Amino acid sequence: MHIFVNRLKCLLREKENIFWTMAFPLILAIMFNLAFSNLNKGETFQTIELAVVNNADWQQESYLKTALEEASAGNTKLFNLTFTSQSEAENLLQQNAVDGYLEVTAKQLKLIVNDSGIKQSIIKSFLDSYLQTAATVNTILENKPQKPEQLLHSTGERRQYVREVSGTAAEPNSILNYFYSLIAMACFFGGFLGLNEITRIEANLSPLAARINIAPVHKLKAFFSSFSASLLLHLAEMFILLLFLRYVLKIDFGPKSFYVVLTTIVGSITGLSFGAFISVLVKKAENMKIAILVAATMTGSFLAGMMYAEMKYLVAKHLPLLAYLNPLNLLTDAYYSLYYYDTLTRYLQNLGILISFALLFCLGTYFMIRRRKYASL
């Protein structure tokens, strides 16, 4: 307890570690929120502005008029129609007041646009579907003209033979992956604390470590007491980050709050043990150990989608084994599983592999430091 309390006091005075393990993730979260807050709004469908040249040929196209009127009615309408002359429709198009305009002539149906985007593609798909249906109806009427009313009625009733069933009540949200991967990075930034704890007991690196090794306390006992202080501090920092994301930035973690906290605890332990494992494995100066730890953490964050969200899915598709070998990806996926899926199957799979990594790092660190001895101090 004496070692634990005094080590905790020392950690609270180390401003550099406090910045990287708590302040930096908070600053990054604010920047993410500023950058991505309106990103999902751009994916929301907006009604398409469509102008129609109101000429004599248009007045005779009763079926097309009916189709467009039905597509322009209701709260979820596809089009906002503007009936005007050909010259005015051209002016509206040049001013970007409409996404395109439709002109009906005696020979053809013309769609005029000045851009090639999703809205223009939707207009073309609608017109192609109408023309295909009209051609099919004309062919059937030429061959079997007995019941034209029944045929026309059946074309207006589209039957769906495939029903979409969602496996979750949550809406897909790619923006959340940035914040979840940020939490995973913050967990593994706790590796700085784990690395420092190993450095403090390596007698060949500093006079302080030499004094700790000759103190009348077992080296492993001193290490685990100090490691527990670092873990307590890092968990407090992680909970501050979670509360900030949830109640200040309004990031949705889903309804399973207990599992979110559990995942954070496991992630923090894994991050600290990873830093300790790197420190005991690399027999170089402290700066080299820090460089390797930063490189490994940022590479894992990149592959988990923190810098480019699609990277996570590219890795899962083309290198699925790498996705399971990346503990930061496992953490990110665990948080998203809690948000998106109604069941815990995928979450428990991620958490189980993550716990295995934590045990591997802890056992590896234990067996290496217990055998390390020095010829002289």
Order of alpha helices (4+ residues) and beta strands (2+ residues): alpha-alpha-alpha-beta-alpha-alpha-beta-alpha-beta-beta-alpha-alpha-alpha-alpha-alpha-alpha-alpha-alpha-alpha-alpha-alpha-alpha
